[in-house]
Amino acid sequence: MTPLTDRQKDVLDAIQAFIAAHGYAPTSQEIADQLGMAKAAAHGHVRALEAKGAIRRAAGRARSIVVLPLSPPAASEEPSQC
């Protein structure tokens, strides 16, 4: 998976916290309200998270965000063991 930006990590954390608290996924507006950003910006971050493989969404369905497990780091990213 491509590394996430700090803001994308914030959005992913907000999605995970919302799901933990409510039992269902947030809307783009709820993400925007929680993080103090415009709805369009929140939606853009959600699309980026989907493109990077951090989440999955069903097209045309509200509250369909599913957080995917993080992939293990590539061999080149693992700390060397000496």
Order of alpha helices (4+ residues) and beta strands (2+ residues): alpha-alpha-alpha-beta-beta
